[in-house]
Structures are given as C-alpha cells and as structure tokens.
Amino acid sequence: MHYITITNPNSPTSESPMKQWKKSSPSTMTSGGGFNNLSYVPLLPRDAKIVLLDIEGTTTSISFVKDVLFPYALEMLPSHLQSLSSQEQGELLERLQSDIHKLDNNHPVKQELESNLNASNDIVSYVTIMMKHDVKATGLKHLQGNIWKHGYTISHELKAHVYQDFIPFLQWCESNSIQVHIYSSGSIGAQKLLFGNTIHGNVLHYITNHYDTTFGNKKESTSYKNIAKDLQVSSKDIVFISDSESELEAAKEGGIGFPVMSVRPGNVPLTSVSEKYPKIYTLLQVCGTGC
C-alpha cells in the first residue's frame, strides 16, 4: 500500500491538518490506542480520489444515533402515524412486513413476533421490536427518516453530532479534489437530514453521493460492487472507512482496494479481525501527518 503526505493548501499556516489537530486536541488517547506513536498512521493512498464513509462510529458518534435518534423515533412514532392516511398506514405496514419477511427464520425479531400474537399487524409493535434488535432494513429506515425530518426541520429539536475532525477533513478533501461519498444503513433522506443539520451547520455541499440499503446490505460484498458501478470506477480505487469489521470484510471481498478501520470512543470493541486493516483514530490521519 503506497502512501502520500499532503498538506492543506488552504490552511492559514503551512502546518498539516493533523498537526493543527494535535495542537487543539489531547496529545494521546486512552484505553487502547490512539496516538502513542504518531509516526505510524495510515495516509491516503497515492492518487486515491474516492473516499466512501460510514456514518456511525466514523463521522458521527454511535451514542448520538442510539441515545438520541432512536429514542426520538420511537417517541414520535404514534403522532407520526396519526398524520398518515389509512392508505399510507397500510403501505407502511406492508413495507415493514416485507422487511421482516426478508430476515432469516431464526432472527430474534421473527421469534419475538411469533411469541407475541398481539404484535401481529401492529405498526408500533413491529417498529419497536425491529429497533430493539437493530434491524437495518429499507422500510424501517425510510420511516425513521420521515420522523427525524420533523425533528430536524420543523421542531428543530435535533442537531446532528459530527466529530470535530470531520469538517477539516471535508475541507481538505475538497482542496485536493477528492470525492467524499456516504454509505449508511440509514436512508438517503435520513443521511441528508443529518449532514444538512449538524452542530456545525450544513455540510452537504462537501458530499458528492449518498448510498443506502437500496444498493445492498453493508455486510454483503455485492453492495460495494454496486456502488463502484454507480460511481463508474473500479472497486480497487475506493477507500472505504468504517468502524465495522463485518463491513470491512464485505468491502474487501467486494474488491474495495483500501478498507480502513475507524476507531472512536464508544465504538464496538474490536476483535482479531481488525488486525487485517489499517486503523485511524481521526479522519485527519488520512490527510497526512506532515511530521
């Protein structure tokens, strides 16, 4: 793997983004690993121009999704359903049933529904059980996106978390003609709401494309081939950054040339599988250290 160190031409100083970050952030990270040795950091592969980013645990903290967005969706679900016509509720129910039908027969959602006859054909029960088991399905994600839209754009109760390094990373990519794309289990609509309403403002103009489960499950290799085909590039030219070992495994199998592990506080603990991939503890590491 070839690496290149590039400094940010838009920086007010000649210092690299990483060096600026080091001045404004703690010099080390605790609990396993961060910058104990800053000379050993992955950099963006030479000539790489396509970066595909996961959201949870990469651009945005998992706790924001699990502790803010998910509870909000459940809390607002009843009032959202009241705003739908009978026909719209019926169509929603069919989409959720389709999501459930596609799950493995031994999936805990199916087992719980089978043991709870009162949950049959009840949208609230379906959604509650599916979210309890973190189902990443198109119908459910579309519903969540519609509910979050109210919180982001109408009540303004929601402001999306993004890590401090995300904005300078985006600016660096723009300065170096590197395309940034998003691939998340959340619907494309939900992605655009999140990045259009962050704690640092609207950053959508930095993002070229959004991909969701309509291009395939993130744990299936064909999904990454589908994205490469849509981008009209070879899979081997894509840098994919995610906190999920299973996603990186699928990406590698799908021909992604540069799978990279994102390590953030609060992410799922890593196993030996992660040793296959370069790790970053901030997105600025792919910009070069300039050390």
C-alpha positions in Angstrom: 0.0 0.0 0.0 1.5 3.3 -1.1 1.0 6.4 0.9 1.4 10.1 0.3 1.7 13.0 2.7 -0.1 16.1 1.6 -0.5 19.4 3.5 -3.6 21.5 3.2 -3.1 24.4 0.7 -6.0 26.3 2.3 -4.6 26.2 5.8 -3.6 29.7 7.1 -0.3 28.1 8.1 2.0 25.6 6.4 1.1 23.0 9.0 -0.8 19.9 8.0 -4.4 19.3 9.3 -3.0 16.6 11.6 -0.5 19.0 13.2 -3.2 21.6 13.7 -5.5 18.9 15.3 -2.7 17.9 17.6 -2.4 21.4 18.9 -6.1 21.7 19.6 -6.7 18.2 21.0 -5.3 15.9 23.6 -1.9 14.6 22.6 -2.8 11.0 23.3 -5.9 8.8 23.5 -6.5 6.3 26.3 -7.9 2.9 26.5 -6.3 1.1 23.7 -4.9 3.1 21.5 -4.7 6.2 19.7 -1.6 8.3 19.2 1.0 6.6 21.3 3.2 6.6 18.2 2.1 9.2 15.7 4.7 8.2 13.1 2.7 5.1 12.4 -0.5 6.4 10.9 -2.3 5.4 7.6 -2.3 8.1 4.9 -4.5 8.3 1.9 -3.1 6.0 -0.9 -1.3 7.8 -3.7 -3.7 9.1 -6.3 -6.8 8.0 -4.4 -9.7 10.3 -5.3 -12.7 8.4 -4.0 -13.5 8.1 -0.3 -16.6 6.2 0.9 -17.5 6.9 4.5 -19.7 5.0 7.0 -21.6 7.3 9.5 -22.0 5.7 12.9 -18.6 5.5 14.6 -16.8 7.2 11.7 -18.3 10.7 11.1 -20.8 10.6 14.0 -20.8 9.1 17.4 -22.7 5.9 17.9 -24.2 7.3 21.1 -25.9 10.1 19.1 -27.7 7.5 17.0 -28.5 5.1 19.8 -29.3 7.5 22.6 -30.8 10.4 20.6 -32.1 9.5 17.2 -33.6 6.1 18.0 -35.5 7.1 21.2 -36.8 10.2 19.3 -38.1 8.0 16.5 -40.0 5.7 19.0 -41.3 8.7 21.0 -42.7 10.4 17.9 -44.0 7.3 16.1 -47.6 7.5 17.4 -48.0 11.1 16.4 -46.4 10.4 13.0 -48.9 7.6 12.4 -51.8 9.9 13.2 -50.6 12.2 10.5 -50.9 9.4 7.9 -54.0 8.4 6.0 -55.3 4.9 6.3 -53.9 4.1 2.9 -50.4 5.4 3.9 -50.5 3.4 7.1 -51.4 0.3 5.1 -48.5 0.9 2.7 -46.2 1.4 5.7 -47.3 -1.8 7.3 -46.6 -3.7 4.0 -43.1 -2.3 3.8 -42.4 -3.3 7.4 -43.8 -6.8 6.8 -41.6 -7.1 3.7 -38.6 -6.1 5.9 -39.4 -8.8 8.4 -40.1 -11.4 5.7 -36.5 -11.0 4.4 -35.0 -11.8 7.8 -33.6 -15.2 8.5 -36.2 -17.6 10.0 -34.2 -17.8 13.3 -33.8 -14.0 13.5 -34.8 -12.7 17.0 -37.4 -10.3 15.5 -39.3 -13.2 14.0 -39.0 -15.3 17.1 -40.3 -12.4 19.3 -43.2 -11.7 16.9 -44.2 -15.4 16.9 -44.3 -15.5 20.7 -46.3 -12.2 20.8 -49.5 -12.6 18.9 -50.7 -9.2 19.9 -47.9 -7.6 17.9 -49.3 -9.0 14.6 -50.1 -6.3 12.1 -49.4 -3.6 14.6 -47.0 -1.0 13.3 -45.8 0.3 16.7 -45.0 -3.2 17.8 -43.3 -4.0 14.6 -41.1 -0.9 14.8 -40.4 -1.3 18.5 -39.2 -4.9 18.1 -37.2 -4.2 14.9 -35.4 -1.3 16.5 -34.8 -3.3 19.7 -32.8 -5.8 17.5 -31.2 -3.0 15.4 -32.7 -4.2 12.1 -31.2 -2.4 9.2 -33.9 -2.7 6.6 -35.1 -0.3 3.9 -38.7 0.1 5.0 -37.8 0.8 8.7 -35.1 3.2 7.8 -37.4 5.1 5.5 -39.9 5.5 8.3 -37.2 6.7 10.7 -36.0 9.2 8.2 -39.5 10.7 7.9 -39.8 11.0 11.6 -36.4 12.6 12.0 -37.3 15.1 9.3 -39.8 16.6 11.7 -37.2 16.9 14.4 -34.5 18.4 12.1 -36.6 20.8 10.0 -39.9 21.6 11.8 -39.4 21.3 15.6 -35.7 21.8 15.4 -35.2 19.5 18.3 -32.5 17.6 16.5 -29.0 18.7 15.7 -26.7 16.0 14.4 -23.4 15.2 16.0 -20.3 15.1 13.9 -16.8 14.7 15.2 -14.6 17.7 15.4 -12.2 16.4 12.7 -15.0 15.9 10.2 -15.2 19.4 8.9 -11.4 20.0 8.3 -11.3 16.5 6.7 -14.0 17.5 4.3 -12.3 20.8 3.5 -9.0 19.0 2.9 -10.7 16.6 0.5 -12.3 19.4 -1.4 -9.0 21.2 -1.7 -7.4 18.1 -3.1 -10.2 17.2 -5.5 -11.1 14.1 -3.5 -14.7 13.0 -3.7 -16.5 12.1 -0.5 -19.4 9.7 -0.6 -21.5 8.3 2.2 -22.7 4.7 2.6 -25.0 4.1 5.6 -27.8 1.7 6.5 -29.9 4.8 7.2 -32.0 6.0 4.3 -30.5 8.5 1.9 -33.1 11.0 3.1 -32.0 10.5 6.7 -28.4 10.9 5.7 -29.1 14.2 4.0 -31.1 15.4 7.1 -28.2 14.5 9.3 -25.5 16.2 7.3 -27.7 19.1 6.5 -28.4 19.9 10.1 -25.2 19.2 12.1 -24.0 21.1 15.1 -21.6 22.8 12.7 -24.2 23.7 10.1 -25.0 22.3 6.7 -22.1 20.3 5.2 -24.0 18.6 2.4 -22.1 20.6 -0.3 -18.9 18.6 0.6 -20.6 15.3 -0.1 -20.9 14.0 -3.7 -23.2 11.0 -3.3 -25.2 9.1 -0.7 -25.8 5.3 -0.7 -28.1 3.3 1.5 -29.5 -0.3 1.6 -31.2 0.2 -1.8 -27.7 -0.6 -3.1 -27.5 -3.6 -0.8 -26.7 -4.6 2.7 -23.5 -3.2 4.0 -22.4 -6.7 5.1 -22.7 -8.1 1.6 -19.9 -7.9 -0.9 -22.1 -7.2 -3.9 -23.2 -3.9 -2.4 -19.7 -2.4 -2.8 -19.6 -3.6 -6.4 -23.0 -1.9 -7.0 -21.6 1.4 -5.6 -18.4 1.1 -7.7 -20.6 0.5 -10.8 -22.7 3.6 -9.9 -19.6 5.7 -9.4 -18.2 4.3 -12.7 -14.9 3.5 -11.0 -13.0 0.3 -10.2 -13.7 -1.0 -6.7 -9.9 -1.2 -6.1 -9.7 2.6 -6.4 -12.1 3.2 -3.5 -11.1 4.0 0.1 -13.8 2.7 2.5 -13.7 3.8 6.1 -15.9 2.1 8.7 -16.0 1.1 12.3 -17.5 -2.3 11.5 -15.3 -5.3 11.0 -18.0 -7.2 9.1 -18.5 -4.3 6.7 -14.8 -4.0 6.0 -14.7 -7.8 5.4 -17.6 -7.5 2.9 -15.9 -4.5 1.3 -12.6 -6.3 0.8 -14.5 -9.3 -0.6 -16.3 -6.9 -2.9 -13.0 -5.7 -4.3 -12.6 -2.4 -2.4 -8.9 -1.6 -2.6 -8.4 0.3 0.7 -10.7 -0.8 3.6 -9.8 1.3 6.7 -10.9 0.8 10.3 -12.3 3.8 12.2 -11.6 3.6 15.9 -13.6 6.1 18.1 -14.6 6.2 21.7 -17.7 4.2 22.3 -17.4 2.0 19.2 -17.9 -1.7 19.4 -14.8 -3.4 20.8 -12.5 -4.8 18.1 -11.5 -8.5 17.6 -8.5 -10.0 15.9 -10.3 -9.4 12.5 -9.4 -5.7 12.8 -5.7 -6.6 12.6 -6.2 -7.0 8.8 -6.9 -3.3 8.3 -5.1 -0.1 9.0 -6.7 1.8 11.9 -7.4 5.5 12.1 -8.4 7.4 15.3 -9.3 10.6 13.5 -10.2 11.2 9.8 -7.4 13.7 9.7 -5.0 10.8 9.7 -5.8 10.2 6.0 -4.7 13.7 5.2 -1.1 13.2 6.1 0.9 14.0 9.2 3.3 16.5 7.8 5.6 15.4 10.7 
